[in-house]
Amino acid sequence: MPNGWDPAAGFPAMAGNVPFLMKDVVLLAVSIDLLKQDVMRVSLSAGRAGDTKSAAGVVTGASAAAANQ
């Protein structure tokens, strides 16, 4: 972002459209990070749900085998 700092301010102060553009870059980065976290959470919970279903099938099968004896 060329000419992003205003030398007339006496200290590094952003000028022009730079604060607006930097805000957009930060919001985009945060949105991507939150999306990544949500995808990981959903994939892990889907994996756990699959394990629960298979474990329930084993317990049901064992119960049925015990009932047949």
N, C-alpha and C positions, 0 to 999 in steps of 0.2 A: 504494500500500500504506500506508494510514493507520496511524499509531502503530507504524511499523516500527522506530523507533530508541528504545532504552531510555535515558531521561535519568538513571536511577539509577546507571548504569555509570560516569558521569563522562567518557565520551568516546563518540563515535558507535558504538554497538554494536547490532547487530540483535537484536531480541527476538521471541519467539513463533514464528509460522509463517513469518515473512519469509525467513529463510535457506533454508528448504525450498522456498518458492515461487520465490525468485530462482534457486535451483539448477535448478528445472524450466524456467524461462524460458531460462536459458543453454543447457541441454541441448537444448531444442527449437530454438533458433537455430542451434546447431552442427549438429544433425541435418539441418535444412533446407539449410544451406550445403553440407554434405557430399553431400546428395542432388543439389543443383544441380551440383556439380563432377562427380559420377558421370554424370549425364545428359549433360553437355557432353562428357565423355571418350568415352562410348559413341557419341554422335552423330558426333563427329569421326572415331572409328575406323571407324564404318560408312561414312562418306563416303570415307575412304581405301580401304576394301575395295572399294567400288563403282568407284573410279578404277582400282584394280589390275585388276579383272576386265575393264573396258573396254579397258585398255591391253593386257592379255593377249590379248583377242580381236583387236585390231589386229595384234599380232605374229603370231598364229596365221594370220590371214587373209593377211598378207604372205608368210609362209612357204609357205602353200598356193599362192599365186599364183606364187611363185618356183619351186616344184616342178613346176607345170604347164607352165612354159615350157621 
